[in-house]
Amino acid sequence: MSVRQRIDALCCELESNGDLTEPAWRAALHAVPRHLFVPDRAWAAPYDAKGYLIDREQDAEAWMDAAYADHPVITQLDDGVTDIATGDGYYTSSLSAPGVVVDFLELLRVYEGNRVLEIGTGTGWTAALLSHRAGEGNVVSVEIDKSVLDVAADNLARAGCKPRLVLGDGAAGFPDRAPFLDRVHVTCGVSQVPYAWVEQTRPGGIIVFPWMPGLEPGHKAVLTVGRDGVAIGRFSRRGASYMMLRDQRPPGGEYGSGHRESRATAEPRRILEAGAGLDVAIAGLMPGVSATAKQGDPFEVTLWSGQSAAHVSGAEVTQYGDRSLWDELEDVFFRWIEWGSPDRTRFGLTVTPEGQHVWLDQPDNVIR
Ligand SMILES: C[S@@+](CC[C@H](N)C(=O)[O-])C[C@H]1O[C@@H](n2cnc3c(N)ncnc32)[C@H](O)[C@@H]1O
């Protein structure tokens, strides 16, 4: 199959999933072939199957298949400490999945000539797509990891694109172009939105990012900056999971030895699988809480935040630290039921110089 045929097939898949609707992005996908951004050795990470090593030298066809599949390709583990061939470690850089990338780009509503800041260059593929749409002189991409940025620069050169690449902490934005950014596209997970992004964006400008406050998957947030320097916007219909902004990675827990035992009132599985709307409510009402769930019999849940944690196995609840996180979670669940079980698109986020808050239906209905 030729590269052109592979890109056409990928575009058809993205169109049928609803990720790709605009011809301009179809043209960009053809202009900057994704395989130019795949390292010779990397870890393919399908959503519905086990990950596997792709090695161009060993199996060029499988490598090419992964380049044009709608799933992420992991390019770095543990900030480069762990060999990618193990696939075993904390994912720290990747070539994001085409569907998520394109859906985000459409949410960003980029016009030709827009001055765009990308945070998290990774392989450089998104920066290349943005350059094709907005014009390469208008795109700045910031990456925190020098080795990642060096590879991105090579990839972009091979693809014939020259956005401006900057080594630095994207949490600070890119003050050199402030306050004239039209668009900010963050391609790492964010729990707390740095106000610098809002401050550096012109009124009416758009900021999109994966909001990942602690429960997987995260949410695609689309904010517009107002004339008063406050950014307001809603969550899009579909979720997204990205690698976290480096200084917002969730801390590991250190809990005290004392604990309290009780039984869950509501079914833990019912709560954890209630959907993304409840996840947003939890993030709004219990900021800083992370959770993981493990399928099986018994169904298991772990919650943690600061010095507190809760572990639920079946209906047995064990809570550690000052906060009773499971009890708090049940309270949020019942409040969300009383609100009519709103889905994630009914929620939104406001970012001010003082911080951020989540609202339901309209910005003045802040959930507390
Ligand atoms: C999911 S990857 C980005 C994918 C990329 N946009 C692409 O098209 O391939 C996330 C990237 O964000 C980078 N990153 C994490 N924290 C950052 C920060 N504070 N500033 C800039 N880049 C950061 C990581 O090093 C990683 O390369």
The ligand as an SDF file (V2000), in Angstrom:
LIG
                    3D

 27 29  0  0  0  0  0  0  0  0999 V2000
    1.9480   13.5710   24.4170 C   0  0  0  0  0  0  0  0  0  0  0  0
    3.5040   14.2450   24.1350 S   0  0  0  0  0  0  0  0  0  0  0  0
    3.1570   15.4600   22.8790 C   0  0  0  0  0  0  0  0  0  0  0  0
    2.8340   14.9040   21.5350 C   0  0  0  0  0  0  0  0  0  0  0  0
    3.1670   15.8480   20.4280 C   0  0  0  0  0  0  0  0  0  0  0  0
    2.3630   17.0410   20.4380 N   0  0  0  0  0  0  0  0  0  0  0  0
    3.1950   15.2200   19.0650 C   0  0  0  0  0  0  0  0  0  0  0  0
    2.5970   15.7290   18.1470 O   0  0  0  0  0  0  0  0  0  0  0  0
    3.9000   14.2310   18.8970 O   0  0  0  0  0  0  0  0  0  0  0  0
    3.7170   15.3190   25.5350 C   0  0  0  0  0  0  0  0  0  0  0  0
    5.0310   16.0780   25.5220 C   0  0  0  0  0  0  0  0  0  0  0  0
    4.9300   17.1210   26.4670 O   0  0  0  0  0  0  0  0  0  0  0  0
    6.2250   17.3370   26.9970 C   0  0  0  0  0  0  0  0  0  0  0  0
    6.1040   18.1030   28.2320 N   0  0  0  0  0  0  0  0  0  0  0  0
    5.7650   17.6720   29.4720 C   0  0  0  0  0  0  0  0  0  0  0  0
    5.7910   18.6850   30.3520 N   0  0  0  0  0  0  0  0  0  0  0  0
    6.1310   19.7960   29.6520 C   0  0  0  0  0  0  0  0  0  0  0  0
    6.3210   21.1570   30.0070 C   0  0  0  0  0  0  0  0  0  0  0  0
    6.1620   21.5740   31.2660 N   0  0  0  0  0  0  0  0  0  0  0  0
    6.6830   22.0220   29.0330 N   0  0  0  0  0  0  0  0  0  0  0  0
    6.8600   21.6130   27.7540 C   0  0  0  0  0  0  0  0  0  0  0  0
    6.7160   20.3300   27.3720 N   0  0  0  0  0  0  0  0  0  0  0  0
    6.3470   19.4360   28.2980 C   0  0  0  0  0  0  0  0  0  0  0  0
    6.7650   15.9290   27.1810 C   0  0  0  0  0  0  0  0  0  0  0  0
    8.1760   15.9270   27.2970 O   0  0  0  0  0  0  0  0  0  0  0  0
    6.2400   15.2460   25.9160 C   0  0  0  0  0  0  0  0  0  0  0  0
    7.1900   15.2820   24.8950 O   0  0  0  0  0  0  0  0  0  0  0  0
  1  2  1  0
  2  3  1  0
  2 10  1  0
  3  4  1  0
  4  5  1  0
  5  6  1  0
  5  7  1  0
  7  8  2  0
  7  9  1  0
 10 11  1  0
 11 12  1  0
 11 26  1  0
 12 13  1  0
 13 14  1  0
 13 24  1  0
 14 15  1  0
 14 23  1  0
 15 16  2  0
 16 17  1  0
 17 18  1  0
 17 23  2  0
 18 19  1  0
 18 20  2  0
 20 21  1  0
 21 22  2  0
 22 23  1  0
 24 25  1  0
 24 26  1  0
 26 27  1  0
M  CHG  2   2   1   9  -1
M  END
$$$$
